[in-house]
């Protein structure tokens, strides 16, 4: 305040307005001590404007946790829109949110919760009532104080609550605590003036227009007042001196300034107490932290430089657990600080973040220092009790804790910032529940408990349980955090928290992970090997990581989708190796983004097998950089992509520079003569070709003008000539130019198939078709050495049955034919099969054994005198082409049992049979009922001495290999699913050596 000279008796002081500071002007005006010489006193509007300018100067900057004296940042450079909801979440919603991770975590919250904004806090509710008090609850570090400061700044700046509130007053509860400790009685005027540096000018608004005043009370959970005393408020006016707790109670309950509005922030641990004190009507809101878009926006604001924030965000997303944790603004801030330090030290951004464990340790340290005022127990005791609670929950796979359970380990859970409290309705009562902020924090505190426990056997027992029980996957994150807590730098940070560390734990973990790698290297357990990499990453000890990777040898990951986190961890471990001998990544969902991430390590591999997917032409340079040159390329697959002719030539050119090349699969936009010539050149230079696949695929585009006809032809040849490639290519190009479903198209297909059939060295053909041309012709009967054929069409008609029969008759070595989609018209096919005089065995699959199917089986047996084995399997297929046993109806079983079987012929039935003796299941759709059990039964001929019906356990699912004179027919009575799924399930095996395909 401005110091002024006051005469002993005069009642007026004459000063020019320019010499009065704002604060002094307000105070003097309200005390009527000042008259302005040469001008009239400033209006009320001018004074309020001046007040807002002062508020802006006081609230436009913030100090961060690591700010030095005098250091601050603009609030607008940090504040990011938070996800605020107006909903009490149910137990199932909370449990689901706590357990999920990664992008699905953010997606679930966005879909399930309708967000609100600060602009809507005081809108009318469903009944039309405007709330007088709004509760803004949120866990520690979620941005409550930042939000209240931003509200005040926006109001003073003229962008919020204009016309709604003429005055906003800010009361910080930590300042009220100091007043409480002083013990002096104060009036409402004193409390307001002290908190906001207000002058009596503010009282004019409080008296004249209280309905235009908003009190923001920040940090109700930090109050150190006894709740019982707050209830005893007796303050009735603005000037009566009273204890500070009584004044606060009067404001909250509305016994004073009842027309004013309130916005009170608190942690959920105190929200129920607050609600009982507040005047009504009320609105309760909750800050859930950042949405995924909020995390992106925060990185933009913090890093400013677009290239920097994009790299930082990409690194963050590579760590699924850490990315999930960034819904907490404090975690987000810590991550950004780490990146900032890396830039200052000129560390490459590709070196990645610190470990997840180290970020969590920073988070715990910050909350203990800045959000644990009045903690009633030493920090080591608090962390130990939290660890015990977390470990018990992990052991019982529990994430929500009842109050009594929490009190058994944590003496005052309401004061602990790491726990979240919420209320649930339980019939006629309310139940208090607690949880950690997320399952990952519960896992961290569990690991912290093991770390500080001096009993060496506890860690050994934990590690043994993983080896002995495969159902202990929920314990794997604990072990991963244990590796992180064994990092040298992290152990130093733990000592600052006065936590003891098990001295033998690091040696135990290192020995365990080496044995894990050695024991699982040849077992095909890619998931456990991937887990070992995550453990090594958290340990972050380069020398030991190198030694562990040397014990690995050939690294093979097959049919296990790698996340960005997995790729980042794999990159770190590979970069620790002096040499990378062999890496096989087969069907691991390596996208363009993941390919770029792994490129520095892939280029160093001596031997590499790689499948990538969803590449575009712009990604080809990354693929070429990854394969480099001079290496043994066991296989390269580019799937679900649309490479141009130029890109194909670039890839093939790069492959020519390798020491050796195995199988190559490239998914292309179209097949041209130039593509064929490039492929031929590559084949001649490498001399490693067994299979050539030509594909023009675009199943998503059904227009006649599309480049693709939706067909794929794969031809297996010992050698291939330029003429062969050109002829097939021209055939496909002609097909592309024709409209669908036209007779001309069908004729061209016939011509192309006839040409392919005439190739003298043809060993096999697979024709896949998308159902858009009903008249597709197939003439491959001249293939003398054909051993298998797969046919896909929209429906199985009698015409198609005749085609299948023609193939069987013309190809003596054909032992398996499959037709995978069926519309119920199979009699034609069965009649054709019945004409095979030398048929010795047949396998039939259908959704259900009915009387109709039983008659078909009997007709087939009677027509084929040499048939000695007929096997019928009832099978129902889902959209993923996974089968489950269908029903064997009693009508079909009875008909087969009563029939006279020819000598030497046995019928085997496999499926589900109803156990009910009375009113058994009679409908095909009843196959899922619990009364049905899986059986396998044989119906022998009359001369065989065996029981008429025998039920036994279903044998293993090993596929039987039929003889050359046996044939299997698969008939499914419902649509089998999408063509792409079938193509994936039945495509040629990639592991055959020396293959090249264009798909």
C-alpha angles and dihedrals in degrees: 000000000000113000112235134187111238120198116226097248114003115110096205133063119195115213132151111249093240091066095056120090115221096253093050091046092056094047095045093046094053092047089050090228097126132067118183116235115227095002141058121256115276116266124254089252092056091050092050090048090052090049091053091050090053091048090052091053091051098044106034093087135050135195117231127218092264098038117135120223109294093013118123141147132218113268090225089058091060111025113098128180110272129212105253121179134188099212140098103231120225124236094256092051093050093047092049092049092049094052105044124084142194127016090338088063092059092039093053093052093047092050098042102042127057107217128221134196137223089254088065098047094101100035117123116274126232091284092051094253119138109223115242093198131035123195114210106192129179140148123263114292094015096115107262096139092043089053095051091047090049091051091054093045093049091049092050090046091054099246101104137050093356110169089012102071125023092186136026119192122196122212118185113203094212088061090049088054090061091051090050091053091052089059095210119138117242137181126238087259091055093049093049094045094047095049099045102023084246125168129214087269087082089061090069089067092043091054102035103036113010090157086069095055126093123195115204110199110190124201106011090170089061094062115119094199119120107251091223091061093051089059091059097066115150100172111132105165142028100257104044111110112232140152113289092243090056092050092050090048090051091052093047096047094041096238085131124035089006093173094057120099125238134209112184125184122204144150113263089250089075101030095099092052090047093051091056091054099044126095119243153292092046137186122202119206131174132208109222094183125242127349116218089265088050091056089052092048093048091054090050092052095044100044098032092185107095096214091051097047093046091053091045093049092047090053091048093051089053087069106063097189093047093045090053091049091055089081081086107078093215091057089048090052092050091052091050091049090054091053091047091054090050091054092048089052091046090241114162112254088226089071085078134211128316114271121287089247094056092051090050091051090052089050093052091049093052095048092047091051101040107022105039104077111160095014107177099211139043116275095245090053092049093050091046092052091047089051092052091051092047093047092051090051093049091048090053092036089239126146100172119066131195117231095250091053092051093047090057089070108014114053098199110019093170090068096048112098094201094065126074121212126202139165127238130191112240108185105289097351141064119241126203115223132181135201141166116260090259138348090257090063091049088052090048094052090047090055089046088055092053090046095055094042109101093204104106093194093066093066091044090051091050092051092046092052091059091053095046101042124046091194092070096089090125088068095057095085088054091057090045090055089047089060089050092049088052091062111115096234093046091051089055090054090050091055088058086059088052091244120151119228128217101247096207098044098090093054090048092052094048093050091047096051093048090054090046090056094045095047096046101038094095099026096083092235096142093168093061092045089052089051089053089057091053090052091051091049093053091049088053094191105142099199094051092043089055091051092049093049091051088057089056102065110175111029112208126179113176129178093347114122108231116215123211087260091055092049092050092051091046090051093052094049093046092049089056089061120093089212131011109215105183136353124178118190107178121173091344098140094249104179127187091268093052091044090057090048093053097038097100090057099036091056090059096053115115091203121024137180113184139177117187130177142198095025123162129199091267090060095055093088089058090050092050091048090051096053092041110173142287096038134120105256106196092184141342121198126183106186136179090012137120108221117183124232090259092051091050090053091049092051093046090048090054091048090055087065094060124102090236136350129206124182121355125191120182125181109212141186095233142345114247133171088252090056091049092050091049090051091048091051090051092048092051093048095048101031090203104116129130101146133036119188123191117192137176103183133170108137093166093063116065098170118120089231093059117113093236131068092198094245134125127193121188117188124189113211135162088216134008130203133208089247091056093051094045094048094050092043093051090049092056093045091054091050091053093058094057128086118249124264092018124138089231089058091051090050092051090050089052090051094049093048091048090053093049089048091056095058104118099211097043112138101178145347134205117194118191121186134184101216098249094116115052094191100057107153124211122191109172097131092115091068100109096184097044111136102171140017133183120202126190122188139150094258140355107248131172088261090057090046089057090050091053091048091050090054092049093050095045097046112060093185095052108117102164134041123173130191110186108189125056138179102192099271102111102130091094091055093046090051090053093049090049089061092065100104096189096047109136103174139016134186120204128190124190137150095253140006104239132168088263092056092046090056090049091053092049092048090052093050093049093048096050110059094186095051108119102164130041116175123190121188122187106214134167119201127207129208091275089056090248113145132219128184115275129206129289100205118213091235090063095042092049093050092052093045093052095047122099105246120208116247116278096015122119129188117209119197124194127182141071122321125194114246094205114108092194120056097351121196112288103174129081093226091061092077092106096057117116092235090074121086130187115256141167116208137176128215106198130196119268095258095056116093101228136110118279091238129021126180119197142162115286110256125230118295095247109143116246116231109223123219121249090264095051126086133195123208119193113200119178117189097211134050106288097217139257119344093234091061091053093048091052092049096048104033118127116278112266096208095074109111123249104016131154125186139169108206 
